[in-house]
Amino acid sequence: MFSIRSLQIGAYSFVRCVKTFRTMPRVSVRCVEGDERLQISFKYGREGAKERVYNLDRLKNEDLGKALEHMTRKVISKSTKKLQKKARLDNTVAPITIPVALFHQNDRVSTDIPNQEAWVDGAELHLGDNVYNVELNVPAVKTLALPTCIMVDCPIFCNYELEFVDIDKCEFVWHIENTKLSPPVKDPPAVCEQSEGNAWREVSKSYPYTPSGEHVGSKVKLQCIPHDEKGRTGDSVEVESKGRVRPGPGPCPFERRQEYTRTVTGPGCFRMLTYNILANLYADSEFSRDMLYPYCPPEVLEIDYRKQLLLKEIPGYNADILCLQEVDKKVFAADLFPTLQVQGFDGFFLQKAGTSHVPEGSATFFRKNKFRLIGQHNIGLSETLENEDQCRDLYEKVCTSEALKAKVMVRNSTLQVTMLESTEVPGKQVCVATTHLYFHPRSPNVRLIQMAVGLRHLEKVVKMYEVKGSQVAVILCGDLNSTPETGMYRLLTTRHLPSKYSDWYAGGKPEFVEDLSLSHGFKLHSACGVPDYTNYVAGFQGALDYIFIDSDQLDVTSVVPMPTHDEVTQHIALPNAVFPSDHIALVCELTWK
């Protein structure tokens, strides 16, 4: 039988118990709704022996007795190997046993009840001479990683996965390696226990942290301590950088632009950004290095380098709505979302459509204290053309040319549509749409059809909200792969494109369609005007990116100036050591009418 001391918990002694829980060893139980299993984690070590972490994964509906039996077998197997061997050799030595029981509110929990009901907050696990406080769903840092490329004057954002805790409840402590005391370690573990001695020195408790020139050649270590709203503290996790701090590129042109956006916007106005950030999918190839960007050093084209500049540039504009194109799926999940989330943003990723499963797409972020999400209405442009009633006449026209139909229907372009409502101006809603249209220079006819589909979808979405009495402003932005001289710009700004326009003939007779004119009902204005270019590579320079706004609902109060031509061409073309993309971000400040 188990020999377990009883506990007395009254109204007064309960308060005392809460205080002792802070020092009592903890057994962490992860029990999530919808999962069939729960996880139990604790530390145990016999007197004089090193503690070992034990992790159990059990069915929720399993009897508690089976879980406790498995627990003791596991502990005995791992912690008493020498004693077990002696017991097998010497028949006079009794078999090793460890008493175990679970208590709740002074009563021993029946071994017949299921795990899900047994393991509750405030219960106590008695294992041998140890007494553990049971804590359910403790705040946890599941993963923590630092970027492989760490540069001077570039803020360090970590990649993390948290459970039962928000990032703003976490405590961060940064350390820099004292290279005079700690010689380089080859291939350090990704996650390590707390270092002892003085090989590291604490440099900051803010997030993120920006290394300076004195840190060149040193490694960085980050400690993350999660806290929850109940005042509980989870296990601290540390991570050490694999690489060392390297010199940065020096001042970047976007820093001069950020002088216009040093503060967040005031009530009643908001800042808008659109930016094609150049997906790694298109930058990391021999064709890109040898043909598209031969002037750009290969190490500068690497995503690990470009990410550090992007994570310095994008937040520095202090925009309230951000629309990004050519976003790698992994970069969104591991870098952009965690970085912007800690700065008060929510965001969504939309992967390219179709069956090709291209791992890049668009992303829309919004500042949560300025807007709240009220809906998402994303589409694949080709699928919508073929299947939606509002596009039936357009689809029938396209089908009159097999060549045009084949070209249009295989495109994987999307329209990401996010409906937001102002938290500052009651009743004001904004329909934010971003897209990246087909790139081929000889296919303006395809892009026009894609845009026509997008505009019809937006008209449908806006009507859906207007019938509810909402006042909706439209913002249409992105990489349209169309210069201001094309029919695209004319369609968007004049609301109409005739059937005899030259762009319809770009694909030759096989792709020409008779009597195909386009129109829409929005009054759109290019908020940033018409820059000389937003894309600058060796073989092309032109304006391809736009922020079109509903001029009936919105006014432009300011536009962040573009970089100078000397800045753009300092390293021949884009991308380069100080420009992380081949496109330039457009940023403007808007106000409600």
C-alpha positions as CSV (number, residue, x, y, z in Angstrom):
1,M,0.0,0.0,0.0
2,F,1.0,3.6,-0.5
3,S,2.3,5.6,2.4
4,I,1.2,9.1,1.7
5,R,0.9,12.0,4.2
6,S,-2.5,13.7,4.3
7,L,-2.9,17.5,3.6
8,Q,-5.3,19.9,5.4
9,I,-6.6,22.7,3.2
10,G,-9.0,25.2,4.8
11,A,-10.0,28.7,3.8
12,Y,-6.8,30.1,5.4
13,S,-4.4,27.3,4.6
14,F,-5.5,27.4,1.0
15,V,-3.9,30.8,0.6
16,R,-0.7,29.5,2.1
17,C,-0.8,26.5,-0.3
18,V,-1.0,28.9,-3.2
19,K,2.1,30.5,-2.1
20,T,3.9,27.2,-1.6
21,F,2.9,26.2,-5.1
22,R,5.5,28.6,-6.4
23,T,8.3,26.5,-5.0
24,M,6.6,23.1,-5.1
25,P,7.8,21.0,-8.0
26,R,5.3,21.1,-10.9
27,V,3.7,18.4,-13.1
28,S,2.5,20.1,-16.3
29,V,-0.5,18.6,-17.9
30,R,-1.4,19.6,-21.5
31,C,-5.1,18.9,-22.1
32,V,-6.5,20.5,-25.3
33,E,-10.2,20.3,-26.4
34,G,-10.5,18.2,-29.5
35,D,-7.4,16.1,-28.8
36,E,-7.9,12.4,-27.8
37,R,-4.7,12.4,-25.7
38,L,-3.2,14.5,-23.0
39,Q,0.5,15.0,-22.1
40,I,2.1,14.9,-18.6
41,S,5.5,16.3,-17.9
42,F,7.6,16.4,-14.7
43,K,11.1,16.1,-13.3
44,Y,12.2,13.3,-11.0
45,G,15.4,12.3,-9.5
46,R,16.3,10.0,-6.6
47,E,18.2,11.5,-3.7
48,G,21.7,12.3,-4.8
49,A,20.9,11.7,-8.5
50,K,20.5,14.1,-11.3
51,E,16.9,15.0,-12.1
52,R,15.5,13.7,-15.4
53,V,12.5,15.0,-17.4
54,Y,9.7,12.5,-17.9
55,N,7.1,12.9,-20.6
56,L,3.9,10.8,-20.8
57,D,1.4,10.8,-23.6
58,R,-1.9,9.1,-22.5
59,L,-5.4,8.7,-23.7
60,K,-7.9,11.1,-22.0
61,N,-10.4,8.3,-21.4
62,E,-7.9,5.9,-20.0
63,D,-8.3,5.1,-16.3
64,L,-6.0,7.1,-14.0
65,G,-4.6,3.9,-12.5
66,K,-3.1,2.8,-15.8
67,A,-1.4,6.2,-16.3
68,L,0.0,6.1,-12.7
69,E,1.2,2.5,-13.2
70,H,2.9,3.4,-16.5
71,M,4.5,6.5,-14.7
72,T,6.0,4.4,-12.0
73,R,7.3,1.8,-14.4
74,K,9.0,4.5,-16.5
75,V,10.5,6.2,-13.4
76,I,11.8,2.9,-12.0
77,S,13.2,1.9,-15.4
78,K,15.1,5.2,-15.9
79,S,16.2,6.2,-12.4
80,T,17.0,2.9,-10.6
81,K,19.0,0.9,-13.2
82,K,21.8,0.0,-10.8
83,L,19.4,-1.0,-8.0
84,Q,17.4,-3.1,-10.4
85,K,20.5,-5.0,-11.5
86,K,21.5,-5.6,-7.9
87,A,18.0,-6.9,-7.2
88,R,18.2,-9.4,-10.0
89,L,21.6,-10.7,-8.9
90,D,20.7,-10.8,-5.2
91,N,17.5,-12.6,-4.4
92,T,17.5,-11.1,-0.8
93,V,17.0,-7.6,-2.2
94,A,13.3,-6.7,-2.5
95,P,11.9,-5.6,-5.9
96,I,12.0,-1.8,-6.3
97,T,8.7,0.0,-5.9
98,I,7.8,3.7,-5.9
99,P,4.5,4.7,-4.2
100,V,2.3,7.0,-6.3
101,A,-1.1,8.6,-5.9
102,L,-3.1,11.7,-7.0
103,F,-4.9,13.9,-4.5
104,H,-7.4,16.7,-5.0
105,Q,-8.7,18.9,-2.2
106,N,-7.3,16.5,0.4
107,D,-9.0,13.4,-1.1
108,R,-7.2,10.7,-2.9
109,V,-8.4,10.5,-6.5
110,S,-9.9,7.2,-7.5
111,T,-7.8,5.3,-10.0
112,D,-11.0,4.3,-11.9
113,I,-11.8,7.8,-13.2
114,P,-10.5,8.9,-16.6
115,N,-7.4,10.9,-16.9
116,Q,-9.3,13.9,-18.3
117,E,-11.2,14.2,-15.0
118,A,-8.4,13.3,-12.7
119,W,-5.6,15.7,-13.8
120,V,-7.0,19.1,-12.8
121,D,-5.5,22.4,-11.6
122,G,-4.6,22.3,-7.9
123,A,-4.4,18.5,-7.7
124,E,-1.2,17.0,-6.1
125,L,0.8,14.1,-7.4
126,H,2.7,12.2,-4.8
127,L,5.5,10.2,-6.3
128,G,7.9,8.5,-3.9
129,D,9.0,11.2,-1.5
130,N,8.1,14.0,-3.9
131,V,5.0,16.1,-4.0
132,Y,4.0,17.9,-7.2
133,N,1.5,20.6,-7.9
134,V,-0.6,19.8,-11.0
135,E,-0.9,22.7,-13.4
136,L,-3.1,22.5,-16.4
137,N,-2.1,24.0,-19.7
138,V,1.0,25.9,-18.5
139,P,2.3,28.7,-20.7
140,A,5.0,27.2,-22.9
141,V,7.5,28.1,-25.5
142,K,7.4,25.1,-27.9
143,T,10.0,26.4,-30.4
144,L,12.4,29.2,-30.3
145,A,14.9,30.1,-33.1
146,L,17.2,32.9,-34.1
147,P,17.9,33.9,-37.7
148,T,21.0,32.4,-39.3
149,C,22.0,35.8,-40.6
150,I,22.4,38.5,-37.8
151,M,23.7,41.9,-38.8
152,V,24.7,45.1,-37.2
153,D,21.9,47.7,-37.0
154,C,19.3,45.1,-38.1
155,P,16.7,44.2,-35.4
156,I,16.7,40.5,-34.4
157,F,13.3,38.9,-34.4
158,C,13.0,35.3,-33.3
159,N,10.9,32.6,-34.8
160,Y,8.7,31.2,-32.0
161,E,5.8,28.9,-31.4
162,L,3.9,29.5,-28.2
163,E,1.1,27.6,-26.4
164,F,-1.3,29.0,-23.8
165,V,0.4,32.4,-23.8
166,D,0.5,35.5,-25.9
167,I,3.8,36.9,-27.1
168,D,3.2,40.2,-25.2
169,K,3.2,38.2,-22.0
170,C,6.6,36.8,-22.6
171,E,9.8,38.1,-21.1
172,F,12.9,38.3,-23.3
173,V,16.5,38.5,-22.1
174,W,19.3,39.0,-24.7
175,H,22.9,38.0,-24.1
176,I,26.0,38.6,-26.2
177,E,28.9,36.2,-26.1
178,N,32.0,37.4,-24.3
179,T,34.5,36.1,-26.9
180,K,37.4,36.8,-24.6
181,L,36.1,34.3,-22.1
182,S,34.3,31.9,-24.3
183,P,36.1,30.3,-27.3
184,P,34.0,29.5,-30.4
185,V,31.9,26.4,-30.2
186,K,31.4,24.4,-33.3
187,D,27.8,23.5,-34.2
188,P,26.1,24.5,-31.0
189,P,22.7,22.9,-30.2
190,A,19.7,24.9,-31.3
191,V,18.2,25.0,-27.8
192,C,20.4,24.9,-24.8
193,E,20.1,25.1,-21.0
194,Q,21.1,28.2,-19.2
195,S,24.8,28.8,-19.5
196,E,26.9,29.2,-16.3
197,G,29.8,31.4,-15.6
198,N,30.5,34.7,-17.4
199,A,30.8,33.6,-21.0
200,W,27.7,35.7,-21.8
201,R,26.7,39.1,-20.7
202,E,23.2,40.4,-20.6
203,V,22.6,43.4,-23.0
204,S,18.8,43.9,-23.2
205,K,15.4,42.9,-22.0
206,S,13.5,44.6,-24.9
207,Y,12.1,43.0,-28.0
208,P,13.4,43.0,-30.6
209,Y,17.1,43.7,-30.0
210,T,19.5,45.4,-32.4
211,P,23.2,44.5,-32.2
212,S,25.8,47.2,-32.7
213,G,29.2,47.3,-34.2
214,E,31.0,46.2,-31.0
215,H,29.1,42.9,-31.3
216,V,30.7,41.8,-34.6
217,G,32.1,38.3,-34.3
218,S,30.0,37.4,-31.2
219,K,27.1,35.0,-30.9
220,V,23.8,36.0,-29.6
221,K,21.7,34.1,-27.0
222,L,18.0,34.7,-26.3
223,Q,16.1,33.6,-23.2
224,C,12.3,33.5,-23.4
225,I,10.2,33.2,-20.2
226,P,6.5,32.8,-20.8
227,H,3.9,34.2,-18.3
228,D,0.2,33.9,-18.4
229,E,-2.7,36.0,-17.2
230,K,-3.0,33.8,-14.1
231,G,0.5,34.8,-13.0
232,R,1.9,31.4,-13.8
233,T,5.4,31.1,-15.3
234,G,6.3,28.4,-17.8
235,D,9.7,26.9,-18.3
236,S,12.4,29.2,-19.6
237,V,13.8,28.3,-23.0
238,E,17.1,29.6,-24.4
239,V,18.4,29.5,-27.9
240,E,21.9,30.3,-29.1
241,S,22.6,31.7,-32.6
242,K,24.4,29.4,-34.9
243,G,26.2,32.2,-36.6
244,R,28.0,35.3,-35.3
245,V,27.0,38.9,-35.7
246,R,28.3,40.2,-39.0
247,P,28.7,43.8,-40.3
248,G,25.5,45.2,-41.8
249,P,25.2,47.0,-45.2
250,G,25.3,50.4,-43.6
251,P,22.6,53.1,-44.1
252,C,19.8,51.9,-46.4
253,P,17.7,54.2,-48.6
254,F,14.5,53.0,-46.9
255,E,15.8,54.5,-43.7
256,R,15.6,58.0,-45.2
257,R,12.1,57.2,-46.3
258,Q,11.2,56.1,-42.8
259,E,12.0,59.6,-41.6
260,Y,8.5,60.5,-42.8
261,T,6.9,57.7,-40.9
262,R,8.6,57.8,-37.5
263,T,5.3,57.9,-35.6
264,V,2.1,55.9,-36.0
265,T,-0.9,57.7,-37.4
266,G,-3.4,59.7,-35.3
267,P,-7.1,59.1,-35.0
268,G,-9.2,59.3,-38.1
269,C,-6.4,58.5,-40.6
270,F,-4.3,55.5,-41.5
271,R,-1.2,54.6,-43.4
272,M,-1.2,52.2,-46.3
273,L,1.6,50.1,-47.8
274,T,1.9,47.8,-50.7
275,Y,5.2,46.0,-51.5
276,N,6.3,43.1,-53.7
277,I,9.0,41.6,-51.5
278,L,10.5,39.2,-54.1
279,A,9.8,35.6,-53.2
280,N,12.8,33.4,-52.5
281,L,11.3,31.0,-55.1
282,Y,12.2,33.5,-57.8
283,A,15.5,34.8,-56.3
284,D,17.2,31.5,-55.4
285,S,17.9,29.9,-58.7
286,E,20.8,29.8,-61.2
287,F,18.5,31.6,-63.7
288,S,18.0,34.4,-61.3
289,R,21.6,34.7,-60.3
290,D,22.9,34.5,-63.9
291,M,20.2,36.1,-66.0
292,L,17.7,38.2,-63.9
293,Y,20.0,39.7,-61.3
294,P,23.6,39.1,-62.5
295,Y,24.8,42.3,-60.9
296,C,23.6,41.2,-57.4
297,P,26.1,39.2,-55.3
298,P,24.7,35.7,-54.6
299,E,25.0,36.1,-50.8
300,V,22.8,39.2,-51.0
301,L,20.1,37.3,-53.0
302,E,19.9,34.7,-50.2
303,I,16.6,34.9,-48.3
304,D,18.4,34.9,-44.9
305,Y,20.2,38.2,-45.9
306,R,17.1,39.8,-47.5
307,K,14.8,38.9,-44.6
308,Q,16.9,40.9,-42.2
309,L,16.5,44.0,-44.4
310,L,12.8,43.3,-45.0
311,L,12.1,43.0,-41.2
312,K,13.9,46.3,-40.7
313,E,12.2,48.1,-43.6
314,I,8.5,46.9,-43.4
315,P,7.8,47.7,-39.7
316,G,9.7,51.0,-40.0
317,Y,7.0,52.5,-42.2
318,N,4.6,52.3,-39.2
319,A,1.8,51.5,-41.7
320,D,-1.6,50.4,-40.4
321,I,-2.5,48.2,-43.4
322,L,0.1,46.3,-45.2
323,C,-0.4,44.4,-48.5
324,L,2.5,42.2,-49.6
325,Q,3.0,40.2,-52.7
326,E,5.4,37.4,-53.6
327,V,5.4,36.3,-50.0
328,D,7.0,32.9,-49.4
329,K,4.7,30.7,-47.3
330,K,7.5,29.8,-44.9
331,V,8.6,33.5,-44.6
332,F,5.1,34.5,-43.7
333,A,4.8,31.8,-41.0
334,A,8.3,31.9,-39.6
335,D,9.2,35.6,-40.0
336,L,6.5,38.1,-41.1
337,F,3.6,37.0,-38.9
338,P,5.6,36.5,-35.7
339,T,7.4,39.9,-36.2
340,L,4.3,41.9,-36.9
341,Q,2.1,40.1,-34.4
342,V,4.3,41.3,-31.5
343,Q,3.9,44.8,-32.9
344,G,0.1,44.7,-32.7
345,F,-0.8,43.3,-36.1
346,D,-3.0,40.5,-37.3
347,G,-2.4,39.1,-40.7
348,F,-3.4,36.5,-43.3
349,F,-1.7,34.6,-46.1
350,L,-3.3,33.6,-49.4
351,Q,-1.3,31.1,-51.4
352,K,-1.4,31.2,-55.2
353,A,-4.4,29.4,-56.7
354,G,-4.5,26.3,-58.9
355,T,-3.1,22.8,-58.7
356,S,0.6,23.8,-59.1
357,H,0.8,24.5,-55.3
358,V,3.3,27.4,-55.8
359,P,4.6,28.1,-52.3
360,E,4.1,31.9,-52.5
361,G,1.3,34.3,-52.4
362,S,0.0,37.5,-50.9
363,A,-0.3,38.7,-47.3
364,T,-2.5,41.3,-45.7
365,F,-1.8,42.7,-42.2
366,F,-3.7,45.3,-40.2
367,R,-3.0,47.1,-36.9
368,K,-5.5,45.8,-34.4
369,N,-6.0,49.0,-32.5
370,K,-7.0,50.8,-35.7
371,F,-9.1,48.1,-37.4
372,R,-11.1,45.0,-36.7
373,L,-11.7,42.2,-39.1
374,I,-15.2,41.7,-40.3
375,G,-14.8,39.4,-43.3
376,Q,-12.5,37.8,-45.9
377,H,-13.6,37.1,-49.5
378,N,-10.6,35.7,-51.3
379,I,-10.8,34.3,-54.7
380,G,-8.8,32.6,-57.4
381,L,-9.3,34.7,-60.5
382,S,-9.5,31.9,-63.1
383,E,-11.8,29.8,-60.9
384,T,-14.1,32.8,-60.3
385,L,-14.2,33.6,-64.0
386,E,-15.4,30.1,-64.9
387,N,-17.8,29.5,-62.0
388,E,-19.4,32.7,-60.8
389,D,-22.6,34.2,-62.2
390,Q,-21.3,37.8,-62.3
391,C,-18.6,36.7,-64.7
392,R,-20.7,34.5,-67.0
393,D,-20.8,36.9,-69.9
394,L,-17.1,37.6,-69.6
395,Y,-16.3,33.8,-69.6
396,E,-18.4,33.3,-72.6
397,K,-16.5,35.9,-74.5
398,V,-13.1,34.4,-73.4
399,C,-14.3,31.0,-74.6
400,T,-14.7,32.3,-78.2
401,S,-10.9,32.2,-78.4
402,E,-9.4,28.8,-77.5
403,A,-5.9,30.4,-77.3
404,L,-7.0,33.1,-75.0
405,K,-9.0,30.7,-72.8
406,A,-6.1,28.4,-72.5
407,K,-3.8,31.2,-71.5
408,V,-6.2,32.7,-68.9
409,M,-7.5,29.6,-67.2
410,V,-4.0,28.2,-66.3
411,R,-3.1,31.4,-64.4
412,N,-2.8,31.0,-60.6
413,S,-3.4,34.7,-59.7
414,T,-5.6,35.5,-56.7
415,L,-7.4,38.4,-55.2
416,Q,-7.0,38.7,-51.5
417,V,-10.0,40.7,-50.1
418,T,-10.1,41.7,-46.5
419,M,-13.0,43.6,-45.0
420,L,-12.0,45.9,-42.1
421,E,-13.9,48.3,-39.8
422,S,-12.3,51.3,-38.2
423,T,-12.1,51.2,-34.5
424,E,-11.8,55.0,-34.4
425,V,-14.4,56.2,-36.8
426,P,-17.8,54.5,-36.2
427,G,-19.4,53.0,-39.3
428,K,-16.4,53.3,-41.5
429,Q,-15.4,50.2,-43.3
430,V,-12.7,49.5,-45.9
431,C,-12.5,46.7,-48.4
432,V,-8.8,46.0,-48.9
433,A,-7.9,44.0,-52.1
434,T,-4.5,43.0,-53.2
435,T,-3.4,41.0,-56.2
436,H,-0.3,40.1,-58.3
437,L,-1.4,39.8,-61.9
438,Y,0.2,37.7,-64.7
439,F,3.7,38.9,-65.5
440,H,4.3,38.2,-69.2
441,P,5.0,41.5,-71.0
442,R,3.0,40.4,-74.1
443,S,-0.1,39.5,-72.2
444,P,-1.9,42.8,-71.2
445,N,-5.1,41.2,-72.5
446,V,-4.8,38.4,-69.9
447,R,-4.2,40.9,-67.2
448,L,-7.3,43.0,-68.2
449,I,-9.5,39.9,-68.0
450,Q,-8.0,39.1,-64.6
451,M,-8.7,42.6,-63.4
452,A,-12.2,42.6,-64.8
453,V,-12.9,39.4,-62.7
454,G,-11.4,41.1,-59.6
455,L,-13.5,44.3,-60.1
456,R,-16.7,42.3,-60.5
457,H,-16.0,40.4,-57.3
458,L,-15.3,43.6,-55.4
459,E,-18.6,45.1,-56.6
460,K,-20.3,42.0,-55.3
461,V,-18.6,42.1,-51.9
462,V,-19.2,45.9,-51.5
463,K,-22.9,45.5,-52.2
464,M,-23.1,42.7,-49.7
465,Y,-22.0,45.1,-47.0
466,E,-23.8,48.2,-48.3
467,V,-27.2,46.5,-48.1
468,K,-26.6,46.2,-44.4
469,G,-26.2,49.9,-44.1
470,S,-22.4,50.0,-44.1
471,Q,-20.3,52.7,-45.7
472,V,-17.5,50.9,-47.6
473,A,-14.4,52.4,-49.1
474,V,-12.4,50.3,-51.6
475,I,-8.6,50.1,-51.7
476,L,-7.2,48.0,-54.6
477,C,-3.4,47.6,-54.6
478,G,-0.6,45.3,-55.6
479,D,1.7,44.4,-58.4
480,L,-0.4,44.8,-61.5
481,N,2.5,44.2,-63.9
482,S,1.1,47.1,-65.9
483,T,2.6,50.5,-66.7
484,P,0.5,53.7,-66.7
485,E,0.5,53.7,-70.5
486,T,-1.5,50.5,-70.7
487,G,-5.2,49.8,-70.8
488,M,-5.1,48.6,-67.2
489,Y,-4.4,52.1,-65.9
490,R,-7.0,53.5,-68.2
491,L,-9.6,51.0,-67.1
492,L,-9.1,51.6,-63.4
493,T,-9.0,55.4,-63.5
494,T,-11.7,56.1,-66.2
495,R,-14.0,53.1,-65.3
496,H,-14.1,52.0,-69.0
497,L,-11.9,50.3,-71.6
498,P,-13.3,50.1,-75.2
499,S,-13.2,46.9,-77.3
500,K,-10.9,48.6,-79.9
501,Y,-8.1,49.3,-77.4
502,S,-4.6,48.1,-78.6
503,D,-4.0,45.8,-75.6
504,W,-6.7,43.4,-76.8
505,Y,-4.5,42.7,-79.9
506,A,-1.3,41.9,-77.9
507,G,-1.7,38.2,-78.3
508,G,-2.3,38.4,-82.1
509,K,-5.3,37.1,-84.0
510,P,-5.5,33.8,-82.1
511,E,-6.2,35.6,-78.8
512,F,-8.3,38.4,-80.1
513,V,-12.0,38.6,-79.0
514,E,-14.5,40.7,-80.8
515,D,-16.6,43.4,-78.9
516,L,-14.9,42.8,-75.5
517,S,-15.2,46.1,-73.6
518,L,-14.8,46.5,-69.8
519,S,-16.3,48.8,-67.2
520,H,-16.8,49.1,-63.5
521,G,-18.5,51.4,-61.0
522,F,-15.7,52.5,-58.7
523,K,-14.2,55.9,-58.7
524,L,-10.5,55.0,-58.3
525,H,-7.5,57.2,-57.9
526,S,-3.8,56.3,-57.7
527,A,-2.9,57.5,-54.2
528,C,0.8,57.6,-54.9
529,G,0.5,59.1,-58.3
530,V,2.6,57.7,-61.1
531,P,6.2,57.2,-60.0
532,D,8.9,56.9,-62.7
533,Y,9.3,53.3,-61.6
534,T,8.4,50.8,-58.8
535,N,10.4,48.0,-60.4
536,Y,14.0,48.5,-61.5
537,V,16.1,45.6,-62.9
538,A,18.8,45.6,-65.5
539,G,16.3,44.7,-68.3
540,F,13.3,46.8,-67.3
541,Q,12.3,49.9,-65.3
542,G,8.7,51.0,-64.9
543,A,5.8,51.6,-62.6
544,L,4.0,48.3,-61.9
545,D,2.8,48.7,-58.4
546,Y,-0.2,50.9,-57.3
547,I,-2.5,51.8,-54.4
548,F,-5.8,52.7,-55.9
549,I,-8.3,54.3,-53.5
550,D,-12.0,55.1,-53.6
551,S,-11.9,58.8,-54.1
552,D,-15.5,59.2,-53.0
553,Q,-14.6,57.9,-49.6
554,L,-10.9,58.6,-49.0
555,D,-8.4,61.4,-49.3
556,V,-4.7,61.3,-49.6
557,T,-3.0,63.4,-46.9
558,S,0.7,62.4,-47.7
559,V,2.8,60.2,-49.8
560,V,6.2,58.9,-48.6
561,P,8.8,60.0,-51.2
562,M,10.4,57.4,-53.5
563,P,14.1,56.8,-53.2
564,T,16.3,58.9,-55.4
565,H,17.5,57.6,-58.7
566,D,21.1,57.7,-57.4
567,E,20.1,55.6,-54.5
568,V,18.4,53.0,-56.7
569,T,21.3,52.8,-59.2
570,Q,24.1,53.0,-56.6
571,H,24.5,49.2,-57.0
572,I,23.4,49.1,-60.7
573,A,19.8,47.9,-60.1
574,L,17.5,46.1,-57.7
575,P,17.8,44.0,-55.6
576,N,21.1,44.8,-54.0
577,A,22.9,45.0,-50.7
578,V,20.6,47.8,-49.5
579,F,17.4,47.0,-51.4
580,P,16.0,43.6,-50.5
581,S,13.6,43.4,-53.4
582,D,13.5,44.3,-57.1
583,H,10.4,46.4,-56.3
584,I,10.0,49.5,-54.2
585,A,7.4,49.8,-51.4
586,L,4.6,52.4,-51.9
587,V,3.4,54.1,-48.7
588,C,0.8,56.8,-48.3
589,E,-1.4,58.2,-45.6
590,L,-5.2,58.3,-46.0
591,T,-8.1,59.9,-44.2
592,W,-11.8,59.4,-44.4
593,K,-14.0,61.9,-46.2
